[in-house]
């Protein structure tokens, strides 16, 4: 496996404890073993029932400022989520989650 761009010291030294926590949780959660739970019978579409769960788990609104209901982790938070979802190999989930994370706390 190639080294993640987030392993670069330039990024790593900017991580807060919250960034590290998000990265660990996201890497553990976003695995292909969850595809049946997320997709049901429609490949490429995350089931609507999964969005509230992802919100409760803290995976939505990560980059948005706290005063707007987000987690305040900025672009590094968005990069962490993109890194975690990229391991799925399903662009639909990765892109959908990225869009939701940027606009929905």
Secondary structure, DSSP 8 states (H G I E B T S, - for coil): ----GGGSHHHHTT--HHHHHHHHHHHHH--GGGHHHHHTT-TT---HHHHHHHHHTT-SSSSS-GGGTS---HHHHHHHHHHHHHTT--HHHHHHHHHHHHH--
